[in-house]
Every structure is written in C-alpha cells, then in structure tokens.
Amino acid sequence: MSRIGKKPITVPAGVTVKLDGQTVAVKGPKGELSWTVSEEIVVKHEDGALTFSLRQDTTRARAMWGLSRTLVDNMVTGVTTGYTQNLELVGVGYRAAMKGTSLALQLGFSHDVDFPPPDGISFAVGKPTEVSITGIDKQLVGEIAARIRKIRPPEPYKGKGVRYAGEAVRRKEGKKK
C-alpha cells in the first residue's frame, strides 16, 4: 500500500478543484493547471480534501497511485505559492541580464546566449551571477532550470559553469609534474 497515495490533499481557501472524469483542474490565485489522472485511480473531492484510491489492485495501479497524488499536490501548491529555482553562474566574466522578458547569458562563448521564457515562466536577475526561475508548474520550472544549466554545466577542474544554488560540484585534481 502506498503511504503517499493514502494521504488526502487538503484544498486551501481560494483554490477551486474541478473533477471532469479523470481530469483534475486546479485554479488558484496564481493561475490554473490541469492534469489527467490514470484510469486505474479514483479521485474524490469530499469535505475540502482530495482523496485517491485504487480502482483495481495491480502493479501499475499501485505505481500510479502515489504519483497521481503527488502531481496533484504539486499543482495545488503551484497555484497557491508557486515554485522557484535558483541558479548560480560561476566563472570570470560569466553574468546574466534581462533583455526585455528574455534572459541574456554571457558564459564565455563568442556570443551571448538569449533564452526566451516559455508561457508561465518568468526570470529574475538579482545579482549578475544569480538567476531566479519562477512559475506555477513544478515540472516546467525544473526543466527550464536544467536547460539553462545544460548550456554550460559546471566543469570538474575549476568549477566554472552554471549550477543550481547550493549545488556541490565534485572537483578533480589537475595534472601533476
């Protein structure tokens, strides 16, 4: 039995949840998200809480049970508080700036890298070496952060590159004489 799947999701005030068959639509102060739950899972909205249960006890149904509950919980959290991912730029001359709504990165290439935000994502640059990615969809925020990090991942000898805030980069020793 899934310990995560058994836990109900409390719906906070100001958030409306609409069930249309297997589709769960969550609307809150920051926006609206929807997701279609697998056919093996039954979703019920009772007493200000969402509960998830199995339609039939199969291996796939048990696997989808906790996943479905977690994804819907992430949607509820996203429309109420949102998600933020912070990146750090480490290296001489590495910096970020806003160019309109898109992010302009100088990462040691011969040209600047412009990164336009997709729908639902916004960028903020506090210091020139810190980038903040904000949105209501947890998966999309993480994916955009990973794409930006992939442009210049941290290298193991000097640690230069784009890294997540607080990420520990494993360093290697250089050549010996």
Protein Blocks (a to p, Z undefined) as FASTA:
>chain_A
ZZklmpccdddehiacddehjaccdddfkbccdddddfkbccddeehiacdddfbdcfkl
mmmmmmmmmmmmmmmmmmmnopadddddedehiacddehjbccddehiabdcdddddehi
acddfbfmbccdddfblklmmmmmmmmmmmmgcdfklopacddehiacdddddddZZ
